[in-house]
Amino acid sequence: MKNRDNSIAWNYHDATKHSYWSVRSSGHGLDWDNRPFPFKVYPDLEPIPLPQSTEPLSHEALSAISSVIAPTAGQPLPDLSALARILYLSAGITRRRNHSGGEFFFRAASHTGAMYAIELYLVCRDLPGLEAGVYHFGPGDFALRKLRSGDLRGVLVRATAAEPAMVLSPAIIVSTGTYWRNAWKYQARTYRHFGWDGGTLLANLLAAATAVGLSARVVLGFVDAPVNGLLGLDTSREVALSLVPLGYQEGLPTDHVPTVEPLTHATLAYSKSEVDYPLLREMHEASSLISEPEAQDWRSGPNTIRPLKPAADFVPLSPIPDAAPSDSIDRVIIRRGSTRQFARKAIALNQLSSILYHATQGIPADFLDPPGNLLNDLYLIVHAVEDLSAGAYVLHRDSWVLEQLEAGQFRREAGHLGLDQELPADASATVFFLANLNPILERFGNRGYRAVQLEAGIIGGKMYLAAYALGIGATGLTFYDDEVTEFFSPHAAGKSAIFLMAFGRPAGK
Ligand SMILES: Cc1cc2nc3c(=O)[nH]c(=O)nc-3n(C[C@H](O)[C@H](O)[C@H](O)COP(=O)(O)O)c2cc1C
């Protein structure tokens, strides 16, 4: 059981840290002639076109971001148009732009470097408008392609040792990551990016599921090999990362597991040649589960990661009530993009508070029970927020207060920590995600590293949406790992930097 040898996750994490010197000495250039094609293409399979809805959804954005529907009876059976809506709002093409390196297809969720290495598959029973089968979602032509016929959900249910939401789900969405499609740019750091990009996508997916009235849950506790086998993946290049059971139906019998033959569908090459980064495959294999008891153990037992305790100097936060008008969730998703320049203007305290609040709610995941638990702690550098003095803070979610760690204007420091970019210096506030990896890896093994990165991506994705719902700009960012921990120490001593977001007024608006 390699998953229990936590030294592998630590090695990966340490080997893929950014520092001022590592960034300047890497010598890695982008080979634009070899840029990977951003879509997986099955040339021999017929497309099944998906219906494009033009009707706006009635669900208000902030509430869709922060609420979930429990997997209980009374939900509609998902039909093709509901599934099409969810797939579009998670991974559909929302913008196209020409660039000297070729045409870029921007997607509904933010992804590092617009590389879009996350693919989606659907495994379902007979549904209105769609036969039972295993399908690949192609955002390029907005179509499904059938990889297998028949109801094969039992393979996934067994792989999760009968996780309750899986047993009850008529349709399961599987996310995968394709190494080369991110590693072309980010090399061995791609495993972190799988969590980040997979997470931003899931933030959209969870909100879209809520908006169409379906329950959804993020399941990471599964035996890897049968899931990869069901999708016919070449696991040296593409691997399953998460399962999301949608909706509710009568329980699926769990005693019968269908057998599946290897798949032989051809796919097109992404690039003329690919570079292999063995560290990525090593991290994946070492965080793979190989038996059902391991999958069962993943979700049983108390989650020992405790929330932070507030200290003396704190500022209470007051989220904007849900009743405050905001756009529907689909309109917010479609207009979302990463802010390219901030205006150094202030945002309101209740706007910052609302972003933090809505982004940290509604994350139904099999590694976060009881609900409300999170693996990441949120630290802030505030530059320009009305009624909040500039400085460094830590968020206490249990009492909903910001504790000031140090007063002062830290624009220059934030810019430096965020890889010497202008965005974190010009923003109104930056939010750094830090996690205490030791107890997480002790509880979950190496796979806890997948969970902590994915959780960060989900919260980051929700932050993007909450900010855009409130008319504020946002962007994900990259960072110098150890310098982030040093900046927030002694409070953050021993923690690892996981993720970074910046918020503010976009320049020119
Ligand atoms: C985790 C994460 C880190 C990112 N890091 C940076 C960054 O360091 N600098 C930057 O300019 N953009 C960064 N981005 C923004 C992406 O480049 C952007 O999401 C991508 O180009 C897609 O564009 P869109 O978000 O406007 O759809 C990051 C995004 C994410 C999700």
The ligand as a Gaussian input file, in Angstrom:
#p B3LYP/6-31G(d) Opt

LIG

0 1
 C       -4.718000      28.055000      -9.983000
 C       -4.557000      29.136000     -11.010000
 C       -3.340000      29.816000     -11.088000
 C       -3.189000      30.827000     -12.021000
 N       -2.010000      31.529000     -12.033000
 C       -1.889000      32.627000     -12.819000
 C       -0.721000      33.447000     -12.757000
 O        0.206000      33.155000     -11.991000
 N       -0.679000      34.539000     -13.535000
 C       -1.704000      34.883000     -14.380000
 O       -1.603000      35.917000     -15.054000
 N       -2.828000      34.114000     -14.479000
 C       -2.951000      32.997000     -13.708000
 N       -4.091000      32.214000     -13.774000
 C       -5.174000      32.583000     -14.697000
 C       -5.181000      31.655000     -15.913000
 O       -4.119000      31.964000     -16.764000
 C       -6.523000      31.778000     -16.623000
 O       -7.484000      31.181000     -15.801000
 C       -6.544000      31.095000     -17.963000
 O       -5.772000      31.779000     -18.892000
 C       -7.961000      30.952000     -18.479000
 O       -8.545000      32.220000     -18.617000
 P       -9.892000      32.645000     -17.906000
 O       -9.738000      32.399000     -16.435000
 O      -10.037000      34.120000     -18.219000
 O      -11.001000      31.835000     -18.467000
 C       -4.255000      31.167000     -12.894000
 C       -5.448000      30.441000     -12.824000
 C       -5.600000      29.433000     -11.908000
 C       -6.894000      28.665000     -11.854000

